[in-house]
Amino acid sequence: MPSLNIADMMSRTRTMADKPKKKKNWIKGAIKHPGVEKERAKEHGVSTHEQLEEDSHSSNPTLRARGNLGLRFEGGGDLHKKKKKKSPLYDNPRSHAHG
């Protein structure tokens, strides 16, 4: 079994407070080239949505990823809306029966 070097040992001895925090704004990191899809749509003379649809079915993995991400972002603020929780009061199926 290989022995641990100093960096490995230090990484295993950190406390939770010392660990780097996760990125909260993942969207900034997801968009490497802002406006590239809009520019491509303008070059092809189609709407941005049509270009995103076309790219989402592309055999090129980069275009496919951009198309899918763009379609996901088209919803606007839907990404950040909180989902409503069902009230546990009415989960029982017998509470819906009448008579």
PyMOL commands that set and color helices and strands:
alter all, ss='L'
color gray80, all
select helices_A, chain A and resi 6-12+26-30+36-44+48-56+61-73+76-80+88-90+93-95
alter helices_A, ss='H'
color red, helices_A
deselect
rebuild
show_as cartoon
